[in-house]
Amino acid sequence: MLRQLRSELYRLVRRWMPWIMLGLIVVIAFVFYFLIWVSVNAQIQAVKSGTIPAPPGGIAPLEQTLRQIAPDRVAQLGVGIVGGLGSVMLIVFAASHVGTEFGWGTFRTLLAHGASRSGFLVSKAVSLVLYAIVFMIVGTIAAIAASYAVSAAAGISVGGSVDLPGVARVAAKTGYTFLPYMALALAIAVWSKSAGAGIASGLVVYFAEGLVAGILVSLNKDYAQIVNWGLSRNASALTRTSGGPATQDPTASTLPDPTQAAIVLAVYCVIFLALAYWRLRTRDVTVGG
Amino acid sequence: MTVQPHEVVLRTTGLVKRFGSITAVDGLDLEVRRGEVVGLLGPNGAGKSTTIGMVLGLITPTAGSAEVLGRDVRVRREDALAGVGAMLEVTAFYPYLSGRDNLAAVAILRGGGALTPVDALLTRLGLAQRGGSKFRTYSLGMRQRLGIASTLLGDPALVILDEPANGLDPAGQREIRELIRELAGENRGVLLASHLLYEVEQVCDRVLVIKKGKLIASGTVAEVTRGGGSFFEIVVGDKRRAAEILRGAGVKEIRETPTGLDVVADPERGADLNRALASAGLYASAIIPRASSLEDVFLELTEPEAPSAPPAS
């Protein structure tokens, strides 16, 4: 099984897609910080010059918003940016990482050279987790660098330094919430033998389930007892405790307990991987996979 | 571990595979020994690839077993396949990797590391110049060569080649035939599934002909073609009378041809047939001994059954 993982990693580091995604998250972190500064600063200048009317409370809320780009706020803004876009990118990557093996017919080649089905799944899952860790580390470092660079350019005091342990804790929790979505995309890719189906299913569940859960709880908080067993509410429960974007959620008081949320997400990961394994084990591999 | 010269490296026993109501492989018994090349022949859909799939553990048999070096593939798949190098009919590798990196990835998978002679294999298969090119840029022939190279990683006792000459030019086909014989010379067993009967005739020590998943003929090429029968092409004017005379001389199978008759008989009976015709006053223009080729026998063995007559109303 270790040989399969080594072979998997050998191939992974030679593929363009993971490198492009890492490059993208670095660029995106800088672009977002820059755009926030440019747009908020433009509003402040417009209010000051009287071009637009001052919002309630004057320019203080705008300056407060601008303060979010400071390094001591990376745990909220920076990790939030990386988490928001990273989740989508990692769902796409997870489905592609597995689904292309069937499209290219390489799953069959691997098995013909002695790879086991369980080894295939484990090596895929482990390499995805490793990649998600690297992705979050790179994205978070990029966010920190962007925060320092844009804060300096904006003339915001960078006296308050980054709380590295705090940022690492938030990034770890955020990254953890990606895993069940990645496992779902992997399982669908295995069942359908298609990267496209894995991507579509993963993204639909990611966006639609959260939306539906939010609407239901907004309508009646009793629905929380049901939707709190879904992915999005448990993911929100973890990111809420980490001070991420979910703190703005008006239904936050109905979110599950963070520990329970972490366990529920882990159970989902196990279920999705077990379903994928069951399908791999019982399927005859003819053409492709 | 001591290597026995003629050790059985592959044995299937009563191998059966059913897909729903279709029986793809029906009780197949076969053996491949070290140092021999065994050809697996059959028309499209005969069950060749399904058989190979079961040997490699890609397809689960409905019944029966496949053993590589005495290890049951279903029970000890990884141990069993450690001794097998296999190239499937559709050669698939990672398009974004070079040929060299694809081989290295397989070498790591098989437990080899940096010491695996990937470059030597590329050279052996004539890919040294293009080893660094991406697999997606390879021609069909180059892909086949890379597939064959991958089978040699890990010093396998059994090499399985499914249509290895697909897409190769005549010179490439000859190289592959020579390589197959070399593999047998290195004391490996080779199972070769091919549609190129000439290729099989050239390189195989034994052939197995399957039809609808059943073994219908097996033996050396000579034995199998003998089963198809040697015959004489007799050029003669009065075909009807010649046929009567020859039947009287004990010939059982006679086919009419545009120029005379094809007469199935042992090769040494040529003089007898000539004498029988001449003594009846009928002189053949030519009596030419012919031997059935593997292709003749294959076509005869695997020809579709004639459709049954509709029931009488």
Interface residues (C-beta under 8 A of the other chain):
Chain A: R3 Q4 R6 S7 Y10 R11 R14 R15 W16 W104 G105 T106 R108 T109 L110 L111 A112 H113 G114 A115 S116 D284 V285 T286 V287 G288
Chain B: S49 G53 L56 G57 L58 I59 T60 R77 E78 L81 A82 V84 G85 A86 M87 L88 V90 T91 A92 F93 Y94 P95 Y96 L97 D101 A104 A105 V106 I108 L109 R110 G111 S150 L153
